[in-house]
Amino acid sequence: MILLLETAAVLESRAERAGDTTQAALLRRRAEQHLREAETLRDILAADGAAMVSARAEYRVPTGRSVFSGPSSPGRRGRT
């Protein structure tokens, strides 16, 4: 679900920067499709009690560090 939301945010961001109105419209439609898929998945999970039902939230890709990024070298953790 997070991947769908992040992809939608990236597509929307690309649409805002697109110089071509046709390309921007296409990117926005694709972003909307990803948001609908995320909502459907959220509804399914909520029905199973695995997620809370909420209205569509604005999701923005975090700046700086990626949500999925971890230490660049696991062997270097804990060393000073």
C-alpha positions as CSV (number, residue, x, y, z in Angstrom):
1,M,0.0,0.0,0.0
2,I,2.9,2.4,0.8
3,L,4.4,1.7,-2.5
4,L,1.2,2.6,-4.3
5,L,1.0,5.8,-2.3
6,E,4.6,6.7,-2.9
7,T,4.2,6.0,-6.6
8,A,1.1,8.2,-6.8
9,A,3.0,11.1,-5.1
10,V,5.9,10.7,-7.5
11,L,3.6,10.7,-10.5
12,E,1.8,13.8,-9.2
13,S,5.1,15.6,-8.7
14,R,6.2,14.7,-12.2
15,A,2.9,16.0,-13.6
16,E,3.4,19.3,-11.8
17,R,6.8,19.7,-13.5
18,A,5.7,18.4,-16.9
19,G,5.8,21.0,-19.7
20,D,3.4,19.2,-21.9
21,T,-0.3,19.3,-20.8
22,T,-1.0,15.9,-22.4
23,Q,1.8,14.3,-20.5
24,A,0.7,16.0,-17.2
25,A,-2.8,14.7,-17.7
26,L,-1.6,11.2,-18.3
27,L,0.6,11.3,-15.2
28,R,-2.2,12.6,-13.1
29,R,-4.5,9.8,-14.3
30,R,-1.9,7.2,-13.4
31,A,-1.4,8.8,-10.0
32,E,-5.2,8.7,-9.4
33,Q,-5.2,5.0,-10.4
34,H,-2.5,4.2,-7.8
35,L,-4.5,6.1,-5.2
36,R,-7.6,4.1,-6.0
37,E,-5.7,0.9,-5.7
38,A,-4.3,1.9,-2.4
39,E,-7.7,2.8,-1.1
40,T,-9.1,-0.6,-2.3
41,L,-6.2,-2.4,-0.5
42,R,-6.8,-0.3,2.6
43,D,-10.5,-1.2,2.6
44,I,-9.7,-4.9,2.2
45,L,-7.2,-4.8,5.1
46,A,-9.7,-2.8,7.2
47,A,-12.3,-5.4,6.6
48,D,-9.9,-8.0,8.0
49,G,-9.1,-5.8,10.9
50,A,-5.5,-5.2,9.8
51,A,-5.8,-1.5,9.0
52,M,-7.8,1.5,10.0
53,V,-10.2,3.0,7.6
54,S,-9.5,6.6,6.8
55,A,-10.4,9.2,4.2
56,R,-7.9,9.6,1.4
57,A,-4.9,11.2,3.0
58,E,-2.4,13.4,1.1
59,Y,0.7,11.4,0.9
60,R,4.0,13.1,0.1
61,V,7.3,11.4,-0.6
62,P,9.6,12.3,2.3
63,T,12.4,14.6,1.5
64,G,16.0,13.6,2.1
65,R,16.0,10.0,3.3
66,S,13.8,7.4,1.6
67,V,11.2,5.5,3.6
68,F,12.9,2.2,2.7
69,S,16.5,3.3,3.1
70,G,18.7,1.7,5.7
71,P,22.3,1.7,6.7
72,S,24.6,1.7,3.6
73,S,26.9,-0.9,5.1
74,P,25.4,-3.2,7.8
75,G,28.9,-4.2,9.0
76,R,29.8,-0.7,10.0
77,R,27.0,-0.2,12.5
78,G,28.1,0.3,16.1
79,R,31.7,1.3,15.2
80,T,33.1,4.6,16.3
